[in-house]
Amino acid sequence: MLTGTVVGSGVASSPDRAMVASYTMVVPAKTTANLAEMAKEGLRWREQVKSLYAQVPRPVADRARFAEETLALATDNLRMGIPTTIVAQAQNDRILGVILFDTLMSGPRVGSGVLKLLAIEPVLLAGTPGKQQLRGIGTALTAATSRQFLAKGVSTVVISPLDEEAKRFWIGRGAELCGESTLLCVTGRDKVERLIGNCEITPCSPADGDCVLCGAPGATDGYRLPGVRR
């Protein structure tokens, strides 16, 4: 299990609720053990990508490749001692997702937070075969990062979406166009807080089967979705 600063926990389920995973969100410390764990998971993600290229449409395979490259970059950042990564790790040490963030130190938006890259384990992505998809990990990682920003007094978050699907994801969470053709912004403390509010912090069981729970450290510890096989 990765060691470092725990910044949240979560529970995600598949659309049909046949799968559920609880996980911890952590800013990993630069240790030999953590680097080895992330490199090992990177290889596992890479093997998934190789398999997916023979099974899924090219856009899905390309998103899977992007995910694998994002985890590799997060590992490189950790090796260089850059602590702006949050990893969602399941209880069995499986890495389910990763987000890279930073604070702009120059330019017209100096002092703004930036959500740089967000990636989910390749086999969990929408469009992959089987019923392994899990909903809500990206939302939970976004909420955990937003807490980091607010704690530092950051009230504007800048996002450069990867593609139209990513753009829809962020707009659905309150981001708006902010000048450049592809750049999105979440401006104002209240709107940044809404990124956190996208997570349910009480038990939920919506009719369509999706259920996302995430919260501050310990908020979802021990919680299990009722009637879901583990």
Backbone torsions as a table, in degrees:
resi	resn	phi	psi	omega
1	MET	NA	137.0	179.0
2	LEU	-65.2	142.3	176.4
3	THR	-109.7	154.2	-179.1
4	GLY	153.6	-148.3	-179.3
5	THR	-96.1	115.8	178.2
6	VAL	-76.6	125.9	-176.4
7	VAL	-118.9	4.6	178.3
8	GLY	167.3	172.7	176.1
9	SER	-143.5	163.6	-176.8
10	GLY	-157.6	163.6	173.1
11	VAL	-134.7	127.5	178.8
12	ALA	-126.3	150.8	178.8
13	SER	-130.0	159.2	174.9
14	SER	-77.2	161.1	-178.0
15	PRO	-55.1	-34.5	-179.4
16	ASP	-93.3	4.0	177.6
17	ARG	63.9	18.4	176.6
18	ALA	-80.7	-14.7	-178.5
19	MET	-131.5	141.1	177.0
20	VAL	-142.9	145.7	177.5
21	ALA	-140.8	130.8	171.4
22	SER	-101.3	147.2	-174.5
23	TYR	-151.4	163.4	176.0
24	THR	-113.7	140.4	175.7
25	MET	-103.5	125.4	-172.1
26	VAL	-137.7	141.9	167.1
27	VAL	-89.1	103.9	-171.9
28	PRO	-69.3	142.3	174.3
29	ALA	-80.5	155.2	177.8
30	LYS	-79.4	95.5	176.6
31	THR	-132.8	158.2	178.6
32	THR	-60.3	-40.9	-178.7
33	ALA	-65.1	-42.5	179.4
34	ASN	-64.6	-43.2	178.6
35	LEU	-61.2	-40.8	179.5
36	ALA	-66.6	-40.2	-179.4
37	GLU	-65.3	-43.7	-179.2
38	MET	-69.8	-36.3	176.9
39	ALA	-65.3	-39.8	178.4
40	LYS	-63.0	-44.3	178.4
41	GLU	-66.6	-33.9	176.4
42	GLY	-60.7	-40.0	177.2
43	LEU	-66.3	-37.4	178.7
44	ARG	-65.2	-43.2	177.1
45	TRP	-62.3	-39.2	-179.1
46	ARG	-62.8	-40.1	178.2
47	GLU	-65.1	-36.6	176.6
48	GLN	-62.4	-42.7	-179.2
49	VAL	-61.3	-44.4	178.9
50	LYS	-57.3	-42.0	180.0
51	SER	-69.2	-39.8	-176.0
52	LEU	-67.4	-32.1	-178.7
53	TYR	-61.2	-23.3	179.4
54	ALA	-93.2	-2.8	-172.2
55	GLN	-122.8	-22.9	-169.1
56	VAL	-124.4	162.9	175.3
57	PRO	-58.7	153.1	-175.4
58	ARG	-55.5	-41.8	-179.9
59	PRO	-59.1	-38.9	178.7
60	VAL	-67.5	-42.8	179.1
61	ALA	-62.8	-38.4	179.7
62	ASP	-66.7	-36.9	176.7
63	ARG	-66.9	-35.6	176.5
64	ALA	-64.6	-41.7	176.9
65	ARG	-62.2	-42.1	177.1
66	PHE	-58.9	-41.3	179.9
67	ALA	-61.7	-46.5	-179.9
68	GLU	-61.1	-40.4	179.9
69	GLU	-68.9	-32.9	178.5
70	THR	-66.8	-43.1	177.6
71	LEU	-63.9	-38.2	177.3
72	ALA	-62.4	-41.0	178.6
73	LEU	-65.8	-40.9	177.5
74	ALA	-59.8	-39.2	178.2
75	THR	-65.9	-41.7	177.6
76	ASP	-63.3	-41.9	178.2
77	ASN	-60.8	-42.5	178.8
78	LEU	-63.2	-40.4	178.4
79	ARG	-60.1	-33.2	179.3
80	MET	-88.4	1.0	177.3
81	GLY	80.9	22.7	178.8
82	ILE	-91.5	111.2	-170.0
83	PRO	-91.3	32.6	-175.9
84	THR	-108.0	53.2	177.7
85	THR	-135.7	136.8	171.1
86	ILE	-119.4	131.7	-178.7
87	VAL	-115.3	134.3	172.7
88	ALA	-96.4	115.8	-175.5
89	GLN	-123.9	129.4	179.7
90	ALA	-75.6	169.5	-176.8
91	GLN	-64.9	-22.7	178.2
92	ASN	-91.3	17.6	178.1
93	ASP	74.8	4.3	177.7
94	ARG	-73.9	126.8	176.9
95	ILE	-81.4	121.8	-176.6
96	LEU	-97.3	-23.6	-178.2
97	GLY	-171.3	165.3	-179.1
98	VAL	-151.5	144.4	175.9
99	ILE	-132.7	138.1	176.5
100	LEU	-111.7	132.5	-177.5
101	PHE	-139.9	170.6	-179.0
102	ASP	-166.1	177.0	173.8
103	THR	-120.6	129.9	-178.3
104	LEU	-69.2	129.0	-176.4
105	MET	-103.7	-4.5	179.7
106	SER	-155.2	173.4	178.1
107	GLY	89.5	-179.3	-175.4
108	PRO	-66.6	-19.4	-179.5
109	ARG	-112.1	32.0	179.7
110	VAL	-55.4	137.5	-178.6
111	GLY	91.0	-10.7	177.7
112	SER	-78.4	150.7	172.0
113	GLY	-82.8	151.1	177.8
114	VAL	-130.7	126.2	172.0
115	LEU	-87.9	105.7	-169.3
116	LYS	-83.1	-55.3	-176.3
117	LEU	-144.5	140.9	176.7
118	LEU	-134.2	127.8	-177.3
119	ALA	-141.0	144.5	177.9
120	ILE	-115.0	148.0	178.5
121	GLU	-46.6	130.5	-172.1
122	PRO	-49.3	-46.0	-175.4
123	VAL	-72.3	-8.8	179.2
124	LEU	-93.1	-6.4	-176.8
125	LEU	-70.3	147.7	174.6
126	ALA	-59.8	137.4	179.7
127	GLY	97.4	-8.1	177.4
128	THR	-81.9	156.1	-176.0
129	PRO	-70.3	160.3	178.9
130	GLY	80.5	-162.6	-177.4
131	LYS	-125.0	42.9	-177.5
132	GLN	-90.2	-9.8	-174.5
133	GLN	-58.9	136.5	175.1
134	LEU	-119.2	136.8	-178.0
135	ARG	-100.1	138.8	168.6
136	GLY	105.8	-7.8	-177.7
137	ILE	-65.9	-42.8	177.7
138	GLY	-62.8	-39.0	177.6
139	THR	-63.0	-41.7	179.7
140	ALA	-66.0	-43.0	179.0
141	LEU	-64.6	-37.7	176.9
142	THR	-63.6	-42.0	179.3
143	ALA	-63.9	-43.3	-179.7
144	ALA	-63.6	-40.8	178.5
145	THR	-66.5	-39.4	179.3
146	SER	-61.8	-36.7	175.9
147	ARG	-62.4	-38.7	177.7
148	GLN	-62.4	-43.0	179.4
149	PHE	-62.5	-49.5	-176.6
150	LEU	-62.8	-35.8	178.7
151	ALA	-63.3	-25.5	179.8
152	LYS	-97.2	6.8	179.1
153	GLY	80.7	13.1	179.6
154	VAL	-81.9	127.6	-178.5
155	SER	-123.9	9.2	172.8
156	THR	-132.0	128.9	179.8
157	VAL	-118.6	129.1	-178.1
158	VAL	-107.1	137.3	-176.7
159	ILE	-135.4	135.1	172.5
160	SER	-115.2	97.4	-173.8
161	PRO	-64.7	145.5	179.8
162	LEU	-65.3	-43.3	-176.2
163	ASP	-157.3	-172.3	-177.3
164	GLU	-63.4	-36.3	178.9
165	GLU	-63.8	-43.9	177.5
166	ALA	-64.8	-38.5	178.9
167	LYS	-60.5	-44.3	178.4
168	ARG	-63.2	-38.6	178.8
169	PHE	-56.9	-49.1	-175.2
170	TRP	-73.2	-40.1	178.7
171	ILE	-62.5	-36.9	177.1
172	GLY	-65.2	-13.4	179.0
173	ARG	-110.6	16.6	171.0
174	GLY	102.9	0.3	179.3
175	ALA	-75.5	151.0	179.6
176	GLU	-134.0	156.0	175.2
177	LEU	-60.7	140.2	-176.5
178	CYS	-138.1	57.6	174.6
179	GLY	110.4	-89.4	-178.6
180	GLU	-60.1	156.4	-171.3
181	SER	-61.9	-30.2	-176.0
182	THR	-114.0	-10.5	-174.9
183	LEU	-78.4	136.6	177.2
184	LEU	-117.6	152.1	178.4
185	CYS	-135.8	147.3	167.8
186	VAL	-116.1	109.9	-169.8
187	THR	-116.0	127.8	178.9
188	GLY	106.3	138.3	-177.7
189	ARG	-57.4	-38.4	-178.3
190	ASP	-63.7	-36.8	179.9
191	LYS	-74.7	-34.9	175.6
192	VAL	-64.9	-38.1	177.9
193	GLU	-63.8	-28.7	178.0
194	ARG	-67.5	-28.2	175.0
195	LEU	-61.1	-35.0	176.0
196	ILE	-74.1	-38.5	-178.0
197	GLY	-65.9	-13.2	176.6
198	ASN	-66.4	-14.4	178.2
199	CYS	-94.5	136.7	172.0
200	GLU	-81.8	134.3	177.9
201	ILE	-112.9	12.6	173.3
202	THR	-127.8	157.8	-179.2
203	PRO	-53.7	138.4	-178.5
204	CYS	-142.5	151.6	176.7
205	SER	-150.6	70.7	-177.7
206	PRO	-61.8	157.3	-173.4
207	ALA	-61.2	-31.8	-176.4
208	ASP	-81.1	-2.6	176.5
209	GLY	95.8	-18.5	178.1
210	ASP	-73.8	142.0	176.3
211	CYS	-152.3	119.3	-179.9
212	VAL	-116.9	124.4	175.8
213	LEU	-124.9	128.7	172.4
214	CYS	-156.2	157.1	-177.0
215	GLY	-169.2	-171.0	176.5
216	ALA	-64.9	166.0	-178.9
217	PRO	-48.6	127.2	177.4
218	GLY	86.9	-8.5	-173.4
219	ALA	-63.2	-31.5	-176.9
220	THR	-117.0	8.9	-178.8
221	ASP	-56.2	130.9	175.8
222	GLY	80.8	-7.0	-179.1
223	TYR	-79.6	137.3	177.0
224	ARG	-129.2	137.3	176.1
225	LEU	-68.4	132.7	-177.2
226	PRO	-66.0	137.4	174.0
227	GLY	75.1	14.7	-177.9
228	VAL	-108.0	130.5	179.9
229	ARG	-71.4	141.4	178.5
230	ARG	-106.5	NA	NA
